[in-house]
Amino acid sequence: MPPSRRCSSVSYGARFKSHLRISLISALTLALAATAGAGRHAHAADVAFEESQNTNDQTLMLADEVSYDQDNDTVTAIGHIEIQRGERVLMADKVVYDRKTDIAIATGNVSLIDEKGSALFFETIQITGDLKEGLAQEVRVLMSDKSRMASRTYRRNADGTSELDRAVYTACDSCKDANPLWQIKAAHVRYDPEAEMVYYSNAWVEFGGIPVFYTPYLAHPDPTAGPKSGLLLPTIGGGRNLGVSYKQPYYIRIDDDKDATIAPFLTTDAGNGATLEYRQDFRSAQVRMFGSLMAGDPDVKNDLRGHLDATARWDMDDNWRSGTHLELASDRTYLRRYNFNAPTWLTSNLYAERFSSNSYFSANAYYFQRQRVAAAAGSVPGVIPLLNYNYVSDPDSLGGYWNVDGSGLVLVRETGTDSNRLSTRVGWNLPYTADYGGVYTFRASVRGDGYYVRNLAWPVRGDTFTGTTGRFVPEVSLEWRMPFISDQMGFHQMLEPIVMAVAGPINVNKENIPNEDSLDFEFDDTNLFSSQRFTGLDRVETGSRINYGLHWATFNESIGTVDALIGQVYRFHDDPALTQLSGLSGRFSDYVGHVDYTPNAYVTMQYRFRLDRDTFANRRSELSATVGPDIARLTTSYIFVKSGATPSTPGSTEELYAALSTRITQHWSAIIGHRQNLGVNGGAIRTDVGVTYEDECVVIGLDIAKDNTSDRDFKKGVAVLLRLSMKTIGDVKFNTDVGPKH
């Protein structure tokens, strides 16, 4: 497409600020009156304005000068002309209008703005008085989304459609380069504004001026239009898991509030099937569903495999909301093998919620499917239901407030322990700030838990327990903070000692109370000043204890911001629920804390730690940092967890991740990332490399990943993904992977 002086955006409003608007009919009246008086030429500045009652049905004109030729029955306008009919506007240097044929010929810097906001540029055009029909040579089109088209001939028909011959279309800025990165060349193009579609006949897709794809027919929506039904660009791939694969999506625009996409999914090594996506919006609800079904995989026993990922939400009124989220798969490796999103656990949830200014209520039901974590058959629980209620009162005359928390749980298994639980907690809280600056918080609460348990195993006794049990847990705590502030020598500092005393009963965690929701216990700086550190309700931290620590923060324009905390817990009684590996057993706990350092906008570092109380040996460390601007940014994270430091880490974990992202130029960017297991018998986990080019018309990306994990029919290896997005047209993806077949 040749460059044009019309490529840049143009402002038309100021050009006609001082010109007079008249109708073509008024121009005729004007010219006749002028002929009887002062001659055959009339200037716009000498004419009174005749206002139209309906500008959509009238052709209006702005011009420097208008004249009428009685012999030929023509009206001629010269200089800065603007002719408007409804939402269509024609601009030119000269227009000659023949009243007998209702044809106007515009010449000199001709521009036509259509109803969609697209601008068409000509040297000359022949057009009807209502601007509905026209004929021109050598047209250039700048669409409202900045995409461009050029053609040898242009015809605008009475039905509103436009036709172009020997046309070229691109979303690239062809003003910069005569050969844009991509373009479509077609023998014939038809644009239907009512259908909001562009149709091509005998079209070639070119990249860098080189033809790479031919099609006798191609269509895409008008860039200003909403979604339209039709074929989308495919995803093509091949490799160790699927062989050669081809996915061809077809988009279905059902109505303004609902649509669907169906995509046949064909592979050479893993069977064939399809994916289906459906979306619908209601007045106060919405539904989203995505699923797949595949058959004929020779590597598995079950011939029919599939998955479903669906969400629905209903805002019943200002206070009530309900919905569901379903995550289901036919087996553990299906999602990874067919390149779908594959979390460690699939969680299906049905819920209802109520909100008010002081309270919150929720009812949930859960179903879980393991994907990577080993679990005995029938041992994964279902939760039907989980009820929660929370209430916070308005402050009383002392400034204190009440809170009430209630919970109900029914947890069942095919094999193993079933647990039914009712729990209620009532508390009163009183915050207070002393005149000298000390901040106090007093809390008092009482909690009661009741259980009905079936088939709870007692390994020591060698039998099981079925029956009712419960506990009563009163608790009182007082927290004191004293922030000391200083501002000297350009340093703004805060030093804050914190002490929290907690008193409660001893040994209320009975052996006949199952532990379902408090297994993943972790002691760190985030719960140092919590009265209860267990994540759920099945276990309670008991006994009298003191939590204490020191918080320090400083800010200086030269060194930036530093925020640090270190603390410990002292217990007056041992708590059997806290094992030695937890870091909280015995009288003194391990030390926990963090150091955050942000010297400037380009560097951020965080360090979280847990140190042995006797030897200061490292029990848990997390270190992360982000360094550099967008042009070159390094992100690193390191984690170390000592063997048995948490119930979910029976062995030591040591892992390092590093990623470097760079914005090479305005259009080029790249990223490389690597995750490494630093433990015994460790090694590389995953390596990713990606390069992306993006400008106004195209996105090209190449991603390469080496995955060193495998699971039955999911095989490790190298995956390659090539992404090509032609803006306004669609996306094409080519993915492949290489690795051992077995």
N, C-alpha and C positions, 0 to 999 in steps of 0.2 A: 504494500500500500504506500503510495508516494506521500512524502510529508507535505503539509499544507499550512499556509499562514493562518488558517482557521482552527488549528489544532488546540491552541490554548483557549481557556475559558474567556468569554466576552461578557461584559456588563452592558446591557442595552438601555437601562432605565434613564441614565443621565443624558443620553444622546437626544432624547425627545422631550426634555423637561420644559422647554419654552415653546414647543410646537403646538399647534392647535389641532384638536381631533374633530374630523367631520366625516359624515357618511358619504359613500359614493353617490347616493341619490342627492344629498345636499350639495355635493360638488357640482352636479349638473345644474341644479337651481342657481348656485352661485355663479357658474360660468355664463348662464343665460342672462342673469341680471347684469353681470359685468360687461357683457357684449353690448347691451342696450345703453350702457353708460360710458364707461371709460375704456373700452377695447376688449380684446380677446384673451388677455392674460389677467389672472387674479392671483394675488399673494395671500398666503394663509393668514398672515398677520392682519389683513384687512377684513376678515370674514367673521361674522358672529357665529357662535357654536349652537348647533341645533341638537339638543340632547335626545338620545334614543330611550324609549321606554323599555326595550328588551334587547340588550346588546348581544345576546346569544343568537338572535335571529337577524342581526343586522351586521353588514360589513363596515367596519370603521377604519378610517385612514388618518395618518399623520404625515405631513409633508411640508417641505419648505415652500414649494410653489405648485399650484394646480392650474391647468388650463383646459379649455374645452374647444374641440374642433367640430363646428356644426355641420360642415360638409361631410365629414367622415363619421360623425357621431361617436367620437372618441374622447376620453378624458385622459390627460397626461399629467402625471405627478413627477416632480423632479426634486431630488435632494433629501437625504435622511428620511426615507419613507418607511412607515410602519403601517401595515394593513392587518387588522385583527377581525377574525370571525370566530366567535365563541372562545375556545381555548387555543385556536390555531393563529399563529402570528407570522406574517411575511414581511421581511425587510429587504430593501434594495436601494440602489441609487436612482433608478428610473423605472417607472411603471406606465405602460400604455394600456388603457382599458377600452375594449371595443364593446359598446353597449348592445349592438345588434347581435353579436355572437356570444356575449357574456364571457369573453376570453380576455385575460390580462397577460401581457408579456412583461416580465420583470428582468432587468439586466443590471449588471454592475454590483458585485459583492452581495449576491442574493443569499439570504438565509431564511429558512422556514423552520419554525418551532412548532412541533406537533403536540397533541393532547398528552402524550406521555413525558414531555419534557426533553425529547430528543431534538437535536439541531441538525438540519440538512443544509449543505452549502452548495451553491451552483454559481456559474458565471451567468447563465440565463435559464429561465424556466417559463413555460407556457402553462397557465393555470386558470381555472374557472373563477368567477367572481366570488363564489362562496368558499373558495380554497379547498374544495373537496376532491377535484380532479386536476391532475397535472402531468406534464411530460417534460423531461429534461435530459440533457447529456452530461456525463462526467459529474456525478454527484459524490459528495463526501458526507458521511453521517457520523456525528458524535452523540452517542446515546447517553441517557441520563446517568448510567453507572460508569461512564468514562470509556466504555468499549467503543470500537470504531468499525465502520464499514465503508467501502468505496465500490463504485460501480460505473460501467460505461454508460448505461442508460437507466432511467428512472421513470416509472409510471405510477401515479396515484389514481386508483379507481374510485368510482362513485360509491362503492360499498365500503370504502375506508381502507381496503387492502392496498399494499404497496408491492410493486414488483421491480426487481433489479436483475439485469443481465450482466454476465461476466463480473461477478461480485467477489469481494474479498472481505472477510470478517476476522477481527482479532480483539482481544481484551488488552493487548499490549499497547504501550504508548508508541505508536508508529511515527510520531513526530521525531523521536530520538533516532530511529533506525529504519531505513527503507525496507529491511528484511526483519520483521519482528521475530521473537523467539518462536512463536507459533501463530498460525493463521489458517483459516479455512477458505479455500478457493472453490467457487461453485459456478456452474454454467448459468444457473437461474436460482434466484432467491425470492420467496414470497413471504411477506410479513402480514399477519392477520391480527390487528389490534383487538378485535372483539374476542378471539380465542386466545390472545396474548401469546402467540406462538410464532417462531421463525422456522421456515421450511427451506431446505436446500435440495437441489437436484444435481446429480453428477458432481459430487464434492470430493476434494482432496484435502487431507489434513497435512500441513507442512510444518516442519521444525527447522528453524534456521534456513528457510528457503528450500529445504529438501523434502519432496513428497514422501510420506511414510505410510499413509493409509488412504484407501479409496472406498467410497460408499456411494451407491446410486441414490440413496435417500438419507437425509439426516434432519433431525428437528430438535429444537430446544426452546424453552420458554423465553418470552420477552424478558430481558434483564430487569424490567420494572414489575414483572408479574409475580404472583405468588407461586407455590408449588403446583406442578402439572403432572398428570399421569404420563408414564412413559418409561422406556428403558434407561437405566443408569449405567455408568461405565463399570466394567467387570473387575473382579480381583482374580489374578492368575498366579499360580504358584506351583511349587514342586519341591520334593525333598524326602527325608528319611521317614517321616511319619505318615504322609498322605500320598506320596508319589506326585504325579502331576495333578493339580487341582484347578478347577474353574468354577467361579461363582458369578452368576449373572443376575443382578437385582433388577426387579421391575417395580416401579413406584406407582401406587394407585391412590389418586386423590378422590376419596369417596365423597366428601363434603367439606365445608369450611371447618367443621369441628372434628373431623376424623380422617385418617389416612392409614395406609398399610404399605409394606414393602415385602414382596416375596422374592426369594432368590434360590433357584435351583443350584445345588452344590454337588459337583461331580469330581470324583477322585479316581485314580487308577489303582491305588493300593489300600484304600480304607472305605470302600463302598460309596454309595451315592445317596443323596437326599435333598433337603431344602431347609432354608431358614425362613421364618415369618416374623415380621414386626408389625404391631398394630398400636395405634395411638388414637385416643379420643378425649376431648374436653367437653365437660358438661357445664351447666351454669355454676355449680358449686362442687364439682367433682372432676376427677381425671383418671384415665386408665392408660397404662403403658405395659405392653407385653412384647417379649422377644423370646423366641424359642427355635429349636431345630429338631430334626428327625433324620437319622442316617441308618442305612441298612446295607448289608453285604460286606462288612469288614471281616476279612479272613483271619485276623489275629485274635478275635474274641469269640466266646461261645454264644453270647446273646447276639442274635443277628440284628435286632432292632435296638438302636440306641438313640438318646436324645436328651434335651434339657429344656428348662423353662425358667425365665427370669422376668417376673411380672410385678408391677406395683399398681395399687389403686388407692385413692384417697377421696373421702367425702367430708366436706365441711358442712356439717348438718345445720349449725347456726353459729352465733358468735362465741359460744362456749364449748360446743361439742364437735369432735372430729373423730373419724374412724377410718380404717384402711387396712391394707395388707401388703406384705412384700413376700413373694414366693421365690425361693431359689432351690431348684430341684435338678438332679442329674441322674441318668440311668445307672452310672457307675463312677468309680473314683478317678479314672484317667480320661474320661470322655472329653471334658472341657479343655484340658491341656493338649490332647492329641489333635483336636480340630481347631485349635487357636482361638478359643473363646476365653473370656475372663475366668480365671480359676483360683479362687481364694482357698485358704486352708480348710475352712469349714463353710458349708452352705447353710444359711440360716433363713428359715421361713417363719414369718411373724404375722399374726392377726391381732389388731389392736383397736382400742377405743380410748379416747382421752377427753377430759373435761377441764377447762381452764376457768379460773375466776381471779379476782384481784388478790385474794388471800389463800387460795387453795388450788390443788392439782390432784386429779384422779386419773388413773390409767388401768386398763385391763388388757393383758397380753396373753397370747398363746404362742409357744415356740416349738418348732420341729427342726432338728439338726441332722446334717449329713456330713460325715467326715470325708475329706478328699486326700489328705496327706498324712494325718495323724493316725497311728495304729490304735485300734480299739477292738475289744472283744465283740463278737456278734451279739446283737441285742442289748448291749450295755449303754448305748447312746440314749440319753433320756429325752422324753418329751415333756413340755411344761404346759399344762392345761388346767387352770389358768395361773397367771401371776398378777395379783392385784396390788396396787399401791395407792396410798392416799397421803397427802402432805398438806398441812395447814399451818400458816403463820399469822398470828393475831396482830392487830394494831398495837402500838406502844401504849403502855398503861401510864399512870400518873408518875411513876418512878423512872420511866424510860425503858422499862423492861418489856419483854414480849414472850408470848407462849408459842410453842410449836408442838404439833401432834403429827406423828408418823405411824401409819398402819400398813401392814402387808399380809397378803394371803397367797399361799403357794400350794399347787398340787403337781408333783413331779413323779412320773411313772416310767418304768422300763419293761421291756420284754423279759429281760433276765437281770436280776440284781435287786437293789434296794429301791423301794418306793417311799416317798417322803411327802407328808402333808403338814403345812406349817401356818400358824397364825401368830403374828407379832404386832405389838403395839408399844409405842414409846411416846411419853408425854414429858415435855421439858419446859423450863423457864430460863430465860437469858437476860442478863442485865449488863449492858456496857456502861462504863463510867470513866471519865477523864478527870484526874485530879488537877488542882490548881498548879501544882509544880510540874505538870506535864506527863505524869505517869498515866498509862492507859490500862484499865482493868476490864476484864470480862469474866463475869460469874455465870456459871451454868449449873443447873440441877435438873436431873431427869430420873425417870423410873421406866423400866422396860420389862415387858412380860412376853415370853415365847412359849407357845404350846405346840406339840408335835404328835402326830400319829404316824408311826414308822412300820414298814413291812419288810421283812427279810434283810435286816441289817446284820452283816457278818461281824462276829466277834472272834477274830483269829486266835486270840489268847485262850479263850474258852473252847474254841472249836465248835461253836454253834451260832445260831442267829437269834435276833431279837425282833419281835413283833408286838406292838403295843403303844401306849401313850406315854409321853414324858414332857418335861418343860423346865423352865427356870424363871427366876425373878432377879432383875439386875438394876438396883439403884446406883446412881453415879453422881458425884459432885466434882466440879473442877473450877479452878481460879487461875486465870492467865494474867500476867503482868508484863508490860513492855515499857521501856523508858528510852525514847529516842533523844540522843544528844546531837545537836546540830552545831556545826562550826563553818565559818567562811573566812579563811585566812590564806593570804598569798596566792589567790586565784584558785584555791581548791575549795569546793563545796562538799562537805563530808557529813555523813550520818553514822553514828555508832549506837546500836540498839541492842542492849541485853534483853533476853526474853526468857521468862520462867513460867512454867505451867504445872500446877499441882493437880493431880487427879486421884480421887478416892473412890474405891468400889469394892465389891465382895471378892472373895478368893475362890478359885476352882469351881466355877459354875458351868464349865464345859463338860457335860456328862458324857460318858462313853456310849450311851444309847441315843445320843443326838447325832445324826449323820452330818457329814461335812460335804455339802454339794456346791455352795457358792463362795466359799472362803479358801479354796485350795491355793490359788495363785497369790500368795502373800509375799509382799516385798517391803522391806524397811528402807526408806531413803529420805532425802531432804524434803520431799513434797508432803510427807505425812508425819514429819518429826513432831509437829505441834497439833496432832490429832488425838482426841481422847480414845477413838477406836480406829485401829489401822487395818483391820480385816476388810476385804473388799465387799463381803456379803454379810448376811445375818446369822449364818450357822455357827460361827465362832465369835467369841467375845474376848476382848483383852481385859483381863481381870487384875485385881489387886491395886494397892496404892503405889503411885509412881510420880516422878518429877521429870518433866521434859524441859531441858534448858539448852540455850544456845546463844550465839553472838552473831548479829547481822551487821555488816559494814558495807557502806556504799560511798563512792566518791566520784566527783565529776570535775574535770579540768579541760579547758579548751585545747590544751596541747596533748594530753595523754588520753583523753576520752573518758569513758565511763567504766567503772569497776564495781561489781556487785558480788559480795561474798557472804557465805553463811556456813557455820560449823556448829554442830550440836550433838547431844547425847541424851540418853534416858537412864535414870536411876530408879530401880524397882526395890520396894521394901519386902516383896515376897516373890518367890519363883512362880512362874506361870507355866504349867505343863503343856499348854497349847502352843507355846513358843519353843521350838526346838533350838539346839545349839547353832544350827546352820542359819537360823533366821536373823542372827545378829542382835536379838533382844533377850536372849536367855541370860540367867544369872542376875546379879545386882546391877552391874553396869553394862550398857549396850555398846555396840560398835559406834564409831564416829561416822556421821554422815554430813554431807554438805555440798556446796557448789561454788564455783567461781565463774562469773560471766564477765567478759572483757570486750568492749566495743571501742576501739581507739578512734575510729572514723567511720564514714559511710561505706567504706570498702572492706572492712575487716570486722568479723564477728566471731568470737570464740566462746565456747561453753565447756565446762568441766564439772562433772558430777561424780561423787566418790562415796565409797563406804570402806572404812579402814578398821582393821581388827583392834579391839579395845586394849589388848595387851602388847601386841608386837607392831602395831600400825601397818601390818601387812595388807596388801591390796585385796579386798574381797569383791569389790565391784567398781568398775570405772567406765565412764562414758565420756568421750572426748569428741567434740565436733567443731568444725571451723569452716567459715566461708570467707575467702580472700579474693579481692580483685573487683574491678568494674565489669560491666557487661562485655567489654572487648576481650577480656580473659579472666574468667572466674573459676577458682578452685574450691571444690567442696569436699571435705573429708569427714569421716566419722569412724570412731574406734570404740569397740565395746569389749569388756572383759567381765565375765561372771565366774566366780570361783565355783567349783563343783559343789552342788547342793546348796548354794546360796539362796535359791528359791525352790519351791516344790517342782517347778516346771523345768529346772536345769539340773538333772541328776548328774551330768558330767560338766566339766569346765567348758565354757564357751569363750572364744577369742576370735574376733572378726574385724576386718578392716575394709572400709569402702572409700574409694576416691573417685572423683569425677572432675574433669576439666571441660568447661564450656567456653566457647569463644565466638565473638561476633567479628569475623575476619574483615568483612567489608559491610557496606550498607545492605547487601543482598545475601552474602554468604555467612553461614554459621556452622559450627561443628561442636560435637560433644563426644567425649570418651570416658567411660566409666568401668570400674573393675571392683568386684567383691571377692575377698580372699579369706578363707578359713585359716587362721594362724595357730590353731590347736594341734594336738598330736594327731598325726596321720591326716592333717588338713590338706589344703590345696585350693586351687582356683574354683570359685563357685560359678561366677558369670562375668563375662566381659562384653561390653556394648560399645560400639562405635557408630556415630551418626553424622552425616553431612547434609545440610539443607541449603538450597538456593530458593529465595523468594523475592519476587518483584510484584508489580501491579497486575500481572496477568497470569503468573504461573508459580507453583510451588513444586520443587523437585527434591525429593529426599531419598537418601540411601542409608539404611540401618543394617548393621551386621552385629549379631549376637552369638556368642559361644556359651552354651549352657552345658554344665557338667553334671546335671542331675538327670536321673532316669527313674521310671517306675513302670514295670511290666510293659504294656504296649506303647508307652510314651518313651521315646528314645532320645538320648542326649546327642548333641552335635552343634553344628553352626547353622544359624538361620540368617537369611538375607531377605530384606524387604526393600523394594524400590517403589516409591510413591510419586505419582505424577498427577498433579491437580491443575487442570486448565480452568482458571476462574471463569465463571458464567457458564461453563460447559459441564464439568464434572471431574471425578477422580478415577484414576486407574491405578491398581496396586498389583505389583508382581512380587511374590514371595517364594522363597525356596530355602531348603535346609539340606545340609549334607552331614552324614554320619553313618555309623554302622547300622545295617538293617536288623541285626539281632544282637 
